[in-house]
Amino acid sequence: ALSSTASSSDATSLAGWTPRLHFAERTGRVTAGSLYLGLSPATAFSVSVNDSPASRSSAFGWGATYRVRSGHATITLHQFPLNGILALFTLAMWFAFAAGLGLVPFLEGWTERRFATPRSVTRQFRERGAR
């Protein structure tokens, strides 16, 4: 079991613990005891062993430990994955911003070729005056 004095700032809090569930599939065989789940927010997830829910306790203020018996464990998310969608939206906005930064110099070059700038007009007047 996780010690009641364990803290997230103590590197030895989970010393000796080993992964039990396959990360990508969120399932795996577990032995009776404590199962630490470092997913946040802990209240959005549940663990079931052989289709029976396991009891949850808070760990480190954001994770959870579950009392489990031996069997096949499954982790389930019980809320809409809004954080993932917001992360994708943020990433898309950064790509749009980066594309805009690449587009601005291109448009500036196009407008300089298309329209006379004050510097080029001044140069034309100097050339005419020098004649």
A tleap script that builds the chain and sets N, CA, C and O, in Angstrom:
source leaprc.protein.ff14SB
mol = sequence {
  NALA LEU SER SER THR ALA SER SER SER ASP
  ALA THR SER LEU ALA GLY TRP THR PRO ARG
  LEU HIE PHE ALA GLU ARG THR GLY ARG VAL
  THR ALA GLY SER LEU TYR LEU GLY LEU SER
  PRO ALA THR ALA PHE SER VAL SER VAL ASN
  ASP SER PRO ALA SER ARG SER SER ALA PHE
  GLY TRP GLY ALA THR TYR ARG VAL ARG SER
  GLY HIE ALA THR ILE THR LEU HIE GLN PHE
  PRO LEU ASN GLY ILE LEU ALA LEU PHE THR
  LEU ALA MET TRP PHE ALA PHE ALA ALA GLY
  LEU GLY LEU VAL PRO PHE LEU GLU GLY TRP
  THR GLU ARG ARG PHE ALA THR PRO ARG SER
  VAL THR ARG GLN PHE ARG GLU ARG GLY ALA
  CARG
}
set mol.1.N position { 0.843 -1.188 0.000 }
set mol.1.CA position { 0.000 0.000 0.000 }
set mol.1.C position { 0.879 1.238 0.000 }
set mol.1.O position { 2.024 1.198 0.449 }
set mol.2.N position { 0.344 2.323 -0.499 }
set mol.2.CA position { 1.051 3.596 -0.533 }
set mol.2.C position { 1.036 4.182 0.875 }
set mol.2.O position { -0.016 4.256 1.511 }
set mol.3.N position { 2.185 4.591 1.352 }
set mol.3.CA position { 2.308 5.141 2.699 }
set mol.3.C position { 1.479 6.409 2.841 }
set mol.3.O position { 1.351 7.176 1.886 }
set mol.4.N position { 0.919 6.634 4.011 }
set mol.4.CA position { 0.135 7.841 4.253 }
set mol.4.C position { 1.013 9.083 4.271 }
set mol.4.O position { 0.507 10.197 4.136 }
set mol.5.N position { 2.318 8.912 4.434 }
set mol.5.CA position { 3.244 10.050 4.425 }
set mol.5.C position { 3.851 10.285 3.046 }
set mol.5.O position { 4.663 11.196 2.884 }
set mol.6.N position { 3.477 9.488 2.052 }
set mol.6.CA position { 4.020 9.640 0.699 }
set mol.6.C position { 3.621 10.995 0.134 }
set mol.6.O position { 2.505 11.471 0.340 }
set mol.7.N position { 4.556 11.600 -0.581 }
set mol.7.CA position { 4.258 12.877 -1.228 }
set mol.7.C position { 4.847 12.884 -2.625 }
set mol.7.O position { 5.772 12.131 -2.931 }
set mol.8.N position { 4.296 13.745 -3.467 }
set mol.8.CA position { 4.770 13.795 -4.849 }
set mol.8.C position { 6.188 14.346 -4.938 }
set mol.8.O position { 6.856 14.146 -5.953 }
set mol.9.N position { 6.663 15.032 -3.905 }
set mol.9.CA position { 8.022 15.571 -3.931 }
set mol.9.C position { 9.055 14.558 -3.429 }
set mol.9.O position { 10.258 14.813 -3.486 }
set mol.10.N position { 8.581 13.409 -2.937 }
set mol.10.CA position { 9.490 12.368 -2.442 }
set mol.10.C position { 9.699 11.336 -3.537 }
set mol.10.O position { 8.785 10.584 -3.875 }
set mol.11.N position { 10.901 11.302 -4.087 }
set mol.11.CA position { 11.198 10.408 -5.208 }
set mol.11.C position { 11.086 8.935 -4.836 }
set mol.11.O position { 10.952 8.090 -5.720 }
set mol.12.N position { 11.139 8.613 -3.557 }
set mol.12.CA position { 11.093 7.209 -3.137 }
set mol.12.C position { 9.673 6.730 -2.823 }
set mol.12.O position { 9.485 5.572 -2.449 }
set mol.13.N position { 8.678 7.599 -2.968 }
set mol.13.CA position { 7.300 7.224 -2.622 }
set mol.13.C position { 6.821 5.986 -3.368 }
set mol.13.O position { 6.094 5.167 -2.805 }
set mol.14.N position { 7.218 5.842 -4.620 }
set mol.14.CA position { 6.783 4.699 -5.436 }
set mol.14.C position { 7.941 3.750 -5.750 }
set mol.14.O position { 7.866 2.961 -6.692 }
set mol.15.N position { 9.001 3.832 -4.963 }
set mol.15.CA position { 10.152 2.954 -5.180 }
set mol.15.C position { 9.715 1.495 -5.044 }
set mol.15.O position { 9.033 1.128 -4.087 }
set mol.16.N position { 10.107 0.686 -5.994 }
set mol.16.CA position { 9.769 -0.730 -5.971 }
set mol.16.C position { 8.454 -1.077 -6.661 }
set mol.16.O position { 8.165 -2.254 -6.878 }
set mol.17.N position { 7.664 -0.083 -7.005 }
set mol.17.CA position { 6.404 -0.346 -7.710 }
set mol.17.C position { 6.728 -0.616 -9.177 }
set mol.17.O position { 7.646 -0.009 -9.727 }
set mol.18.N position { 5.995 -1.508 -9.808 }
set mol.18.CA position { 6.235 -1.835 -11.215 }
set mol.18.C position { 4.950 -1.683 -12.012 }
set mol.18.O position { 3.863 -1.875 -11.468 }
set mol.19.N position { 5.053 -1.340 -13.298 }
set mol.19.CA position { 3.858 -1.218 -14.137 }
set mol.19.C position { 3.129 -2.553 -14.246 }
set mol.19.O position { 3.760 -3.598 -14.406 }
set mol.20.N position { 1.816 -2.518 -14.159 }
set mol.20.CA position { 1.011 -3.736 -14.258 }
set mol.20.C position { 0.070 -3.743 -15.452 }
set mol.20.O position { -0.315 -4.809 -15.932 }
set mol.21.N position { -0.300 -2.577 -15.929 }
set mol.21.CA position { -1.264 -2.496 -17.029 }
set mol.21.C position { -0.576 -2.032 -18.295 }
set mol.21.O position { 0.344 -1.216 -18.246 }
set mol.22.N position { -1.016 -2.547 -19.420 }
set mol.22.CA position { -0.499 -2.120 -20.717 }
set mol.22.C position { -1.032 -0.720 -20.984 }
set mol.22.O position { -2.245 -0.506 -20.990 }
set mol.23.N position { -0.119 0.248 -21.209 }
set mol.23.CA position { -0.514 1.648 -21.325 }
set mol.23.C position { -1.498 1.901 -22.467 }
set mol.23.O position { -2.525 2.548 -22.264 }
set mol.24.N position { -1.199 1.402 -23.653 }
set mol.24.CA position { -2.039 1.685 -24.819 }
set mol.24.C position { -3.414 1.042 -24.712 }
set mol.24.O position { -4.397 1.609 -25.190 }
set mol.25.N position { -3.499 -0.122 -24.100 }
set mol.25.CA position { -4.776 -0.829 -24.022 }
set mol.25.C position { -5.520 -0.565 -22.717 }
set mol.25.O position { -6.714 -0.848 -22.617 }
set mol.26.N position { -4.820 -0.022 -21.708 }
set mol.26.CA position { -5.391 0.271 -20.396 }
set mol.26.C position { -5.990 -0.958 -19.722 }
set mol.26.O position { -6.978 -0.855 -18.996 }
set mol.27.N position { -5.389 -2.117 -19.965 }
set mol.27.CA position { -5.827 -3.362 -19.354 }
set mol.27.C position { -4.618 -4.202 -18.973 }
set mol.27.O position { -3.504 -3.944 -19.430 }
set mol.28.N position { -4.839 -5.197 -18.146 }
set mol.28.CA position { -3.763 -6.119 -17.806 }
set mol.28.C position { -4.087 -6.945 -16.580 }
set mol.28.O position { -5.069 -6.688 -15.883 }
set mol.29.N position { -3.245 -7.949 -16.320 }
set mol.29.CA position { -3.408 -8.803 -15.133 }
set mol.29.C position { -2.807 -8.103 -13.937 }
set mol.29.O position { -1.720 -7.531 -14.026 }
set mol.30.N position { -3.509 -8.146 -12.816 }
set mol.30.CA position { -3.005 -7.578 -11.576 }
set mol.30.C position { -3.089 -8.628 -10.476 }
set mol.30.O position { -3.894 -9.557 -10.534 }
set mol.31.N position { -2.236 -8.454 -9.475 }
set mol.31.CA position { -2.293 -9.314 -8.295 }
set mol.31.C position { -2.983 -8.527 -7.183 }
set mol.31.O position { -3.073 -7.301 -7.248 }
set mol.32.N position { -3.455 -9.216 -6.192 }
set mol.32.CA position { -4.157 -8.563 -5.087 }
set mol.32.C position { -3.232 -7.565 -4.400 }
set mol.32.O position { -2.055 -7.849 -4.179 }
set mol.33.N position { -3.765 -6.405 -4.065 }
set mol.33.CA position { -2.986 -5.373 -3.387 }
set mol.33.C position { -3.410 -3.997 -3.842 }
set mol.33.O position { -4.586 -3.754 -4.111 }
set mol.34.N position { -2.438 -3.088 -3.926 }
set mol.34.CA position { -2.699 -1.696 -4.326 }
set mol.34.C position { -2.263 -1.467 -5.765 }
set mol.34.O position { -1.219 -1.951 -6.202 }
set mol.35.N position { -3.073 -0.731 -6.479 }
set mol.35.CA position { -2.773 -0.341 -7.855 }
set mol.35.C position { -2.742 1.178 -7.882 }
set mol.35.O position { -3.743 1.825 -7.573 }
set mol.36.N position { -1.595 1.754 -8.251 }
set mol.36.CA position { -1.461 3.206 -8.341 }
set mol.36.C position { -1.780 3.623 -9.762 }
set mol.36.O position { -1.257 3.049 -10.717 }
set mol.37.N position { -2.648 4.632 -9.903 }
set mol.37.CA position { -3.034 5.145 -11.216 }
set mol.37.C position { -2.666 6.620 -11.260 }
set mol.37.O position { -3.305 7.438 -10.599 }
set mol.38.N position { -1.651 6.965 -12.027 }
set mol.38.CA position { -1.171 8.345 -12.099 }
set mol.38.C position { -1.810 9.124 -13.228 }
set mol.38.O position { -1.104 9.771 -14.001 }
set mol.39.N position { -3.107 9.079 -13.341 }
set mol.39.CA position { -3.824 9.832 -14.362 }
set mol.39.C position { -4.618 10.931 -13.664 }
set mol.39.O position { -5.151 10.724 -12.574 }
set mol.40.N position { -4.691 12.079 -14.287 }
set mol.40.CA position { -5.378 13.205 -13.669 }
set mol.40.C position { -6.460 13.722 -14.595 }
set mol.40.O position { -6.238 13.778 -15.805 }
set mol.41.N position { -7.607 14.099 -14.089 }
set mol.41.CA position { -8.018 14.030 -12.694 }
set mol.41.C position { -8.444 12.614 -12.326 }
set mol.41.O position { -9.118 11.933 -13.098 }
set mol.42.N position { -8.042 12.189 -11.145 }
set mol.42.CA position { -8.297 10.814 -10.711 }
set mol.42.C position { -9.786 10.491 -10.652 }
set mol.42.O position { -10.182 9.344 -10.860 }
set mol.43.N position { -10.599 11.484 -10.374 }
set mol.43.CA position { -12.043 11.236 -10.259 }
set mol.43.C position { -12.678 10.906 -11.605 }
set mol.43.O position { -13.796 10.392 -11.647 }
set mol.44.N position { -11.993 11.189 -12.690 }
set mol.44.CA position { -12.546 10.916 -14.023 }
set mol.44.C position { -12.309 9.470 -14.459 }
set mol.44.O position { -12.855 9.037 -15.473 }
set mol.45.N position { -11.501 8.717 -13.705 }
set mol.45.CA position { -11.155 7.355 -14.072 }
set mol.45.C position { -11.655 6.377 -13.021 }
set mol.45.O position { -11.831 6.728 -11.854 }
set mol.46.N position { -11.879 5.146 -13.457 }
set mol.46.CA position { -12.201 4.072 -12.519 }
set mol.46.C position { -11.460 2.819 -12.952 }
set mol.46.O position { -11.049 2.683 -14.104 }
set mol.47.N position { -11.300 1.912 -12.005 }
set mol.47.CA position { -10.642 0.635 -12.274 }
set mol.47.C position { -11.612 -0.473 -11.901 }
set mol.47.O position { -12.247 -0.440 -10.847 }
set mol.48.N position { -11.712 -1.444 -12.781 }
set mol.48.CA position { -12.508 -2.625 -12.464 }
set mol.48.C position { -11.634 -3.857 -12.663 }
set mol.48.O position { -10.817 -3.920 -13.581 }
set mol.49.N position { -11.825 -4.826 -11.787 }
set mol.49.CA position { -11.095 -6.090 -11.875 }
set mol.49.C position { -12.136 -7.183 -12.036 }
set mol.49.O position { -13.015 -7.349 -11.191 }
set mol.50.N position { -12.029 -7.929 -13.134 }
set mol.50.CA position { -13.024 -8.959 -13.478 }
set mol.50.C position { -14.432 -8.384 -13.453 }
set mol.50.O position { -15.357 -9.007 -12.932 }
set mol.51.N position { -14.590 -7.177 -14.024 }
set mol.51.CA position { -15.863 -6.466 -14.142 }
set mol.51.C position { -16.468 -6.028 -12.806 }
set mol.51.O position { -17.656 -5.708 -12.754 }
set mol.52.N position { -15.687 -6.005 -11.735 }
set mol.52.CA position { -16.142 -5.490 -10.441 }
set mol.52.C position { -15.343 -4.236 -10.115 }
set mol.52.O position { -14.117 -4.247 -10.224 }
set mol.53.N position { -16.014 -3.145 -9.715 }
set mol.53.CA position { -15.280 -1.904 -9.440 }
set mol.53.C position { -14.350 -2.038 -8.239 }
set mol.53.O position { -14.663 -2.738 -7.276 }
set mol.54.N position { -13.216 -1.368 -8.305 }
set mol.54.CA position { -12.247 -1.345 -7.202 }
set mol.54.C position { -12.423 -0.044 -6.428 }
set mol.54.O position { -12.783 0.980 -7.009 }
set mol.55.N position { -12.173 -0.079 -5.121 }
set mol.55.CA position { -12.322 1.124 -4.298 }
set mol.55.C position { -11.101 2.022 -4.475 }
set mol.55.O position { -9.966 1.550 -4.538 }
set mol.56.N position { -11.358 3.324 -4.554 }
set mol.56.CA position { -10.322 4.317 -4.851 }
set mol.56.C position { -9.980 5.135 -3.615 }
set mol.56.O position { -10.840 5.426 -2.783 }
set mol.57.N position { -8.691 5.503 -3.512 }
set mol.57.CA position { -8.194 6.435 -2.499 }
set mol.57.C position { -7.328 7.466 -3.199 }
set mol.57.O position { -6.691 7.159 -4.207 }
set mol.58.N position { -7.298 8.676 -2.680 }
set mol.58.CA position { -6.492 9.738 -3.262 }
set mol.58.C position { -5.006 9.472 -3.036 }
set mol.58.O position { -4.613 8.930 -2.003 }
set mol.59.N position { -4.188 9.859 -4.011 }
set mol.59.CA position { -2.730 9.721 -3.904 }
set mol.59.C position { -2.075 10.961 -4.487 }
set mol.59.O position { -2.336 11.322 -5.634 }
set mol.60.N position { -1.238 11.605 -3.718 }
set mol.60.CA position { -0.490 12.784 -4.148 }
set mol.60.C position { -1.379 13.975 -4.487 }
set mol.60.O position { -0.888 14.949 -5.058 }
set mol.61.N position { -2.642 13.935 -4.164 }
set mol.61.CA position { -3.538 15.042 -4.437 }
set mol.61.C position { -4.135 15.051 -5.834 }
set mol.61.O position { -5.085 15.792 -6.083 }
set mol.62.N position { -3.608 14.251 -6.753 }
set mol.62.CA position { -4.142 14.252 -8.121 }
set mol.62.C position { -4.273 12.845 -8.693 }
set mol.62.O position { -5.072 12.634 -9.606 }
set mol.63.N position { -3.519 11.884 -8.189 }
set mol.63.CA position { -3.592 10.501 -8.661 }
set mol.63.C position { -4.517 9.694 -7.762 }
set mol.63.O position { -5.262 10.259 -6.962 }
set mol.64.N position { -4.468 8.377 -7.892 }
set mol.64.CA position { -5.319 7.512 -7.077 }
set mol.64.C position { -4.673 6.148 -6.892 }
set mol.64.O position { -3.907 5.685 -7.737 }
set mol.65.N position { -4.992 5.522 -5.782 }
set mol.65.CA position { -4.634 4.124 -5.572 }
set mol.65.C position { -5.925 3.346 -5.441 }
set mol.65.O position { -6.922 3.855 -4.928 }
set mol.66.N position { -5.903 2.124 -5.901 }
set mol.66.CA position { -7.081 1.257 -5.858 }
set mol.66.C position { -6.727 -0.025 -5.133 }
set mol.66.O position { -5.652 -0.587 -5.348 }
set mol.67.N position { -7.613 -0.487 -4.284 }
set mol.67.CA position { -7.472 -1.806 -3.655 }
set mol.67.C position { -8.048 -2.802 -4.649 }
set mol.67.O position { -9.229 -2.734 -4.989 }
set mol.68.N position { -7.220 -3.723 -5.112 }
set mol.68.CA position { -7.670 -4.670 -6.138 }
set mol.68.C position { -7.420 -6.097 -5.679 }
set mol.68.O position { -6.564 -6.364 -4.835 }
set mol.69.N position { -8.188 -6.994 -6.254 }
set mol.69.CA position { -7.927 -8.424 -6.055 }
set mol.69.C position { -7.295 -8.944 -7.336 }
set mol.69.O position { -7.270 -8.226 -8.336 }
set mol.70.N position { -6.801 -10.133 -7.339 }
set mol.70.CA position { -6.157 -10.703 -8.528 }
set mol.70.C position { -7.177 -10.859 -9.646 }
set mol.70.O position { -8.327 -11.230 -9.414 }
set mol.71.N position { -6.732 -10.568 -10.857 }
set mol.71.CA position { -7.603 -10.735 -12.014 }
set mol.71.C position { -7.211 -9.815 -13.151 }
set mol.71.O position { -6.104 -9.278 -13.192 }
set mol.72.N position { -8.138 -9.648 -14.063 }
set mol.72.CA position { -7.925 -8.811 -15.248 }
set mol.72.C position { -8.491 -7.418 -14.956 }
set mol.72.O position { -9.697 -7.260 -14.771 }
set mol.73.N position { -7.604 -6.402 -14.917 }
set mol.73.CA position { -8.014 -5.030 -14.593 }
set mol.73.C position { -8.195 -4.206 -15.858 }
set mol.73.O position { -7.498 -4.398 -16.855 }
set mol.74.N position { -9.150 -3.286 -15.792 }
set mol.74.CA position { -9.425 -2.369 -16.895 }
set mol.74.C position { -9.602 -0.963 -16.341 }
set mol.74.O position { -10.299 -0.766 -15.346 }
set mol.75.N position { -8.966 0.020 -16.989 }
set mol.75.CA position { -9.139 1.431 -16.628 }
set mol.75.C position { -10.180 2.028 -17.567 }
set mol.75.O position { -10.146 1.796 -18.776 }
set mol.76.N position { -11.106 2.801 -17.000 }
set mol.76.CA position { -12.164 3.419 -17.795 }
set mol.76.C position { -12.205 4.917 -17.523 }
set mol.76.O position { -12.140 5.342 -16.369 }
set mol.77.N position { -12.313 5.719 -18.579 }
set mol.77.CA position { -12.487 7.163 -18.462 }
set mol.77.C position { -13.973 7.458 -18.486 }
set mol.77.O position { -14.690 6.986 -19.369 }
set mol.78.N position { -14.444 8.244 -17.511 }
set mol.78.CA position { -15.876 8.510 -17.395 }
set mol.78.C position { -16.271 9.938 -17.742 }
set mol.78.O position { -17.345 10.387 -17.341 }
set mol.79.N position { -15.458 10.640 -18.453 }
set mol.79.CA position { -15.837 11.983 -18.871 }
set mol.79.C position { -15.331 12.224 -20.280 }
set mol.79.O position { -14.441 11.528 -20.769 }
set mol.80.N position { -15.913 13.217 -20.920 }
set mol.80.CA position { -15.516 13.582 -22.264 }
set mol.80.C position { -14.068 14.074 -22.226 }
set mol.80.O position { -13.733 14.873 -21.352 }
set mol.81.N position { -13.201 13.634 -23.132 }
set mol.81.CA position { -11.782 14.025 -23.097 }
set mol.81.C position { -11.564 15.454 -23.604 }
set mol.81.O position { -10.894 15.675 -24.612 }
set mol.82.N position { -12.142 16.410 -22.886 }
set mol.82.CA position { -12.080 17.810 -23.286 }
set mol.82.C position { -10.652 18.333 -23.321 }
set mol.82.O position { -10.316 19.135 -24.192 }
set mol.83.N position { -9.803 17.899 -22.393 }
set mol.83.CA position { -8.415 18.376 -22.376 }
set mol.83.C position { -7.691 18.018 -23.666 }
set mol.83.O position { -6.941 18.833 -24.201 }
set mol.84.N position { -7.906 16.823 -24.165 }
set mol.84.CA position { -7.274 16.421 -25.419 }
set mol.84.C position { -7.754 17.250 -26.599 }
set mol.84.O position { -6.967 17.628 -27.466 }
set mol.85.N position { -9.037 17.527 -26.625 }
set mol.85.CA position { -9.598 18.332 -27.713 }
set mol.85.C position { -9.079 19.761 -27.638 }
set mol.85.O position { -8.758 20.362 -28.663 }
set mol.86.N position { -8.996 20.310 -26.423 }
set mol.86.CA position { -8.440 21.658 -26.267 }
set mol.86.C position { -6.969 21.695 -26.671 }
set mol.86.O position { -6.511 22.684 -27.243 }
set mol.87.N position { -6.233 20.640 -26.381 }
set mol.87.CA position { -4.833 20.580 -26.786 }
set mol.87.C position { -4.709 20.557 -28.313 }
set mol.87.O position { -3.835 21.221 -28.871 }
set mol.88.N position { -5.569 19.805 -28.985 }
set mol.88.CA position { -5.558 19.772 -30.458 }
set mol.88.C position { -5.918 21.137 -31.035 }
set mol.88.O position { -5.323 21.573 -32.020 }
set mol.89.N position { -6.883 21.807 -30.428 }
set mol.89.CA position { -7.274 23.149 -30.884 }
set mol.89.C position { -6.098 24.116 -30.729 }
set mol.89.O position { -5.810 24.898 -31.635 }
set mol.90.N position { -5.421 24.060 -29.578 }
set mol.90.CA position { -4.262 24.923 -29.340 }
set mol.90.C position { -3.171 24.654 -30.360 }
set mol.90.O position { -2.570 25.590 -30.888 }
set mol.91.N position { -2.911 23.387 -30.643 }
set mol.91.CA position { -1.913 23.027 -31.634 }
set mol.91.C position { -2.295 23.561 -33.013 }
set mol.91.O position { -1.442 24.067 -33.743 }
set mol.92.N position { -3.563 23.450 -33.367 }
set mol.92.CA position { -4.024 23.969 -34.656 }
set mol.92.C position { -3.851 25.484 -34.732 }
set mol.92.O position { -3.485 26.018 -35.779 }
set mol.93.N position { -4.112 26.172 -33.631 }
set mol.93.CA position { -3.939 27.624 -33.617 }
set mol.93.C position { -2.460 28.002 -33.779 }
set mol.93.O position { -2.144 28.983 -34.452 }
set mol.94.N position { -1.558 27.233 -33.170 }
set mol.94.CA position { -0.122 27.501 -33.334 }
set mol.94.C position { 0.304 27.284 -34.782 }
set mol.94.O position { 1.110 28.047 -35.313 }
set mol.95.N position { -0.234 26.247 -35.423 }
set mol.95.CA position { 0.088 26.018 -36.835 }
set mol.95.C position { -0.433 27.167 -37.695 }
set mol.95.O position { 0.250 27.621 -38.613 }
set mol.96.N position { -1.637 27.633 -37.398 }
set mol.96.CA position { -2.201 28.761 -38.144 }
set mol.96.C position { -1.347 30.013 -37.932 }
set mol.96.O position { -1.099 30.766 -38.874 }
set mol.97.N position { -0.906 30.230 -36.710 }
set mol.97.CA position { -0.052 31.376 -36.395 }
set mol.97.C position { 1.264 31.278 -37.152 }
set mol.97.O position { 1.721 32.261 -37.736 }
set mol.98.N position { 1.880 30.090 -37.144 }
set mol.98.CA position { 3.146 29.892 -37.847 }
set mol.98.C position { 2.970 30.090 -39.351 }
set mol.98.O position { 3.830 30.677 -40.009 }
set mol.99.N position { 1.865 29.605 -39.888 }
set mol.99.CA position { 1.599 29.794 -41.317 }
set mol.99.C position { 1.423 31.277 -41.616 }
set mol.99.O position { 1.866 31.765 -42.656 }
set mol.100.N position { 0.781 31.985 -40.708 }
set mol.100.CA position { 0.598 33.432 -40.881 }
set mol.100.C position { 1.927 34.168 -40.877 }
set mol.100.O position { 2.119 35.115 -41.640 }
set mol.101.N position { 2.849 33.734 -40.018 }
set mol.101.CA position { 4.164 34.369 -39.991 }
set mol.101.C position { 4.912 34.139 -41.294 }
set mol.101.O position { 5.663 35.007 -41.739 }
set mol.102.N position { 4.717 32.993 -41.900 }
set mol.102.CA position { 5.351 32.731 -43.184 }
set mol.102.C position { 4.662 33.477 -44.310 }
set mol.102.O position { 5.292 33.810 -45.314 }
set mol.103.N position { 3.384 33.740 -44.155 }
set mol.103.CA position { 2.619 34.411 -45.185 }
set mol.103.C position { 2.865 35.916 -45.181 }
set mol.103.O position { 2.836 36.545 -46.239 }
set mol.104.N position { 3.105 36.495 -44.022 }
set mol.104.CA position { 3.298 37.938 -43.931 }
set mol.104.C position { 4.498 38.402 -44.750 }
set mol.104.O position { 4.353 39.333 -45.542 }
set mol.105.N position { 5.686 37.792 -44.597 }
set mol.105.CA position { 6.812 38.245 -45.434 }
set mol.105.C position { 6.549 38.052 -46.931 }
set mol.105.O position { 6.976 38.864 -47.753 }
set mol.106.N position { 5.854 36.986 -47.271 }
set mol.106.CA position { 5.526 36.758 -48.687 }
set mol.106.C position { 4.642 37.887 -49.212 }
set mol.106.O position { 4.886 38.417 -50.296 }
set mol.107.N position { 3.622 38.251 -48.449 }
set mol.107.CA position { 2.722 39.320 -48.883 }
set mol.107.C position { 3.432 40.670 -48.903 }
set mol.107.O position { 3.162 41.497 -49.774 }
set mol.108.N position { 4.337 40.900 -47.952 }
set mol.108.CA position { 5.083 42.148 -47.957 }
set mol.108.C position { 5.934 42.257 -49.224 }
set mol.108.O position { 6.002 43.323 -49.836 }
set mol.109.N position { 6.571 41.177 -49.613 }
set mol.109.CA position { 7.363 41.186 -50.840 }
set mol.109.C position { 6.487 41.397 -52.060 }
set mol.109.O position { 6.883 42.099 -52.990 }
set mol.110.N position { 5.311 40.805 -52.070 }
set mol.110.CA position { 4.391 40.952 -53.194 }
set mol.110.C position { 3.906 42.387 -53.303 }
set mol.110.O position { 3.819 42.935 -54.402 }
set mol.111.N position { 3.588 42.999 -52.163 }
set mol.111.CA position { 3.089 44.372 -52.209 }
set mol.111.C position { 4.190 45.347 -52.608 }
set mol.111.O position { 3.906 46.349 -53.263 }
set mol.112.N position { 5.449 45.080 -52.228 }
set mol.112.CA position { 6.541 45.953 -52.654 }
set mol.112.C position { 6.733 45.896 -54.161 }
set mol.112.O position { 7.039 46.908 -54.791 }
set mol.113.N position { 6.557 44.735 -54.727 }
set mol.113.CA position { 6.690 44.615 -56.182 }
set mol.113.C position { 5.475 45.205 -56.890 }
set mol.113.O position { 5.597 45.764 -57.980 }
set mol.114.N position { 4.332 45.081 -56.282 }
set mol.114.CA position { 3.088 45.498 -56.925 }
set mol.114.C position { 2.859 46.999 -56.803 }
set mol.114.O position { 2.419 47.644 -57.754 }
set mol.115.N position { 3.157 47.549 -55.639 }
set mol.115.CA position { 2.890 48.962 -55.392 }
set mol.115.C position { 4.181 49.672 -55.027 }
set mol.115.O position { 5.061 49.084 -54.398 }
set mol.116.N position { 4.296 50.912 -55.412 }
set mol.116.CA position { 5.494 51.694 -55.089 }
set mol.116.C position { 5.493 52.014 -53.601 }
set mol.116.O position { 4.468 52.388 -53.030 }
set mol.117.N position { 6.643 51.862 -52.993 }
set mol.117.CA position { 6.783 52.213 -51.583 }
set mol.117.C position { 7.350 53.622 -51.500 }
set mol.117.O position { 7.906 54.103 -52.487 }
set mol.118.N position { 7.235 54.291 -50.385 }
set mol.118.CA position { 7.775 55.658 -50.269 }
set mol.118.C position { 9.260 55.731 -50.608 }
set mol.118.O position { 9.712 56.725 -51.175 }
set mol.119.N position { 10.028 54.691 -50.269 }
set mol.119.CA position { 11.455 54.711 -50.551 }
set mol.119.C position { 11.713 54.668 -52.059 }
set mol.119.O position { 12.594 55.371 -52.554 }
set mol.120.N position { 10.971 53.869 -52.773 }
set mol.120.CA position { 11.193 53.785 -54.219 }
set mol.120.C position { 10.722 55.053 -54.917 }
set mol.120.O position { 11.297 55.441 -55.934 }
set mol.121.N position { 9.691 55.707 -54.393 }
set mol.121.CA position { 9.223 56.968 -54.982 }
set mol.121.C position { 10.274 58.046 -54.766 }
set mol.121.O position { 10.552 58.832 -55.672 }
set mol.122.N position { 10.866 58.090 -53.563 }
set mol.122.CA position { 11.920 59.064 -53.274 }
set mol.122.C position { 13.106 58.852 -54.207 }
set mol.122.O position { 13.676 59.823 -54.705 }
set mol.123.N position { 13.482 57.619 -54.449 }
set mol.123.CA position { 14.593 57.308 -55.331 }
set mol.123.C position { 14.293 57.798 -56.750 }
set mol.123.O position { 15.178 58.310 -57.436 }
set mol.124.N position { 13.031 57.637 -57.187 }
set mol.124.CA position { 12.666 58.090 -58.548 }
set mol.124.C position { 12.792 59.613 -58.660 }
set mol.124.O position { 13.258 60.115 -59.684 }
set mol.125.N position { 12.384 60.356 -57.623 }
set mol.125.CA position { 12.495 61.806 -57.660 }
set mol.125.C position { 13.949 62.252 -57.672 }
set mol.125.O position { 14.292 63.219 -58.353 }
set mol.126.N position { 14.808 61.562 -56.929 }
set mol.126.CA position { 16.221 61.907 -56.907 }
set mol.126.C position { 16.846 61.657 -58.276 }
set mol.126.O position { 17.660 62.449 -58.750 }
set mol.127.N position { 16.460 60.557 -58.903 }
set mol.127.CA position { 16.994 60.263 -60.221 }
set mol.127.C position { 16.546 61.308 -61.241 }
set mol.127.O position { 17.334 61.695 -62.104 }
set mol.128.N position { 15.312 61.767 -61.161 }
set mol.128.CA position { 14.811 62.787 -62.100 }
set mol.128.C position { 15.506 64.132 -61.848 }
set mol.128.O position { 15.810 64.864 -62.789 }
set mol.129.N position { 15.748 64.443 -60.596 }
set mol.129.CA position { 16.384 65.712 -60.266 }
set mol.129.C position { 17.840 65.744 -60.666 }
set mol.129.O position { 18.402 66.813 -60.904 }
set mol.130.N position { 18.467 64.554 -60.742 }
set mol.130.CA position { 19.888 64.507 -61.077 }
set mol.130.C position { 20.112 64.730 -62.563 }
set mol.130.O position { 21.247 64.972 -62.973 }
set mol.131.N position { 19.095 64.658 -63.363 }
set mol.131.CA position { 19.269 64.798 -64.813 }
set mol.131.C position { 19.454 66.199 -65.220 }
set mol.131.O position { 19.613 66.482 -66.407 }
savepdb mol mol.pdb
quit
